[in-house]
Amino acid sequence: MTDQVDRANEYTEIMQQLAIQKHQQKTREKSTVKYCLDCQEEIPEIRQKNGYCRCIDCQRIIEKHQRIYRYSSSIS
């Protein structure tokens, strides 16, 4: 029985690693965005290389709205 559990754990770990690699690959492919999706300002090169599609200011606004939405939906 433990052999089956060990194999299942190994399989799960391998699948998680593959999912992470796939996500990282997609992130690298997105790095061609040079201008912010919201304000069209140029995105700093370091953010482009890390796959971001928004400038820092616009990303902060998005994250702030997400936090507010999560907070308000948890109250309801």
C-alpha positions as CSV (number, residue, x, y, z in Angstrom):
1,M,0.0,0.0,0.0
2,T,2.8,2.4,0.8
3,D,4.3,1.9,-2.6
4,Q,1.1,3.1,-4.2
5,V,1.0,6.1,-1.9
6,D,4.7,6.9,-2.7
7,R,4.0,6.6,-6.4
8,A,1.0,8.8,-6.2
9,N,3.0,11.4,-4.3
10,E,5.8,11.3,-6.8
11,Y,3.2,11.6,-9.7
12,T,1.6,14.6,-7.9
13,E,5.0,16.3,-7.4
14,I,6.0,15.8,-11.1
15,M,2.6,17.2,-12.3
16,Q,3.0,20.2,-10.0
17,Q,6.5,20.9,-11.4
18,L,5.2,20.6,-15.0
19,A,2.4,23.0,-14.2
20,I,4.9,25.5,-12.7
21,Q,7.2,25.1,-15.8
22,K,4.3,25.6,-18.1
23,H,3.2,28.8,-16.3
24,Q,6.8,30.1,-16.3
25,Q,6.9,29.5,-20.1
26,K,3.7,31.4,-20.7
27,T,5.0,34.3,-18.5
28,R,8.2,34.5,-20.6
29,E,6.1,34.5,-23.8
30,K,4.1,37.5,-22.5
31,S,7.3,39.6,-22.0
32,T,6.8,41.2,-25.5
33,V,4.4,43.8,-24.1
34,K,6.2,47.1,-24.1
35,Y,3.4,49.4,-23.2
36,C,0.9,49.3,-20.3
37,L,-2.5,47.9,-21.2
38,D,-4.2,50.6,-19.2
39,C,-2.3,53.9,-19.7
40,Q,-0.1,53.1,-22.7
41,E,3.0,54.3,-20.8
42,E,6.2,52.4,-21.6
43,I,6.8,49.5,-19.1
44,P,10.3,49.5,-17.6
45,E,12.5,46.8,-19.2
46,I,12.8,44.8,-16.0
47,R,9.0,44.5,-15.7
48,Q,8.8,43.5,-19.4
49,K,11.4,40.7,-18.8
50,N,9.3,39.4,-15.9
51,G,6.2,39.2,-18.0
52,Y,4.2,42.2,-16.6
53,C,1.7,43.9,-18.9
54,R,1.0,46.9,-16.7
55,C,3.1,49.7,-15.3
56,I,3.6,49.8,-11.5
57,D,1.0,52.5,-11.0
58,C,-1.7,50.8,-12.9
59,Q,-0.9,47.4,-11.3
60,R,-1.3,49.0,-7.9
61,I,-4.7,50.3,-8.8
62,I,-5.8,46.9,-10.1
63,E,-4.6,45.2,-6.9
64,K,-6.3,47.8,-4.7
65,H,-9.6,47.2,-6.5
66,Q,-9.1,43.4,-6.1
67,R,-8.5,43.8,-2.3
68,I,-11.6,46.0,-2.0
69,Y,-13.7,43.6,-4.0
70,R,-12.5,40.6,-1.9
71,Y,-13.2,42.5,1.3
72,S,-16.7,43.7,0.3
73,S,-17.7,40.2,-1.0
74,S,-16.6,38.6,2.3
75,I,-18.9,41.0,4.2
76,S,-22.0,40.1,2.2
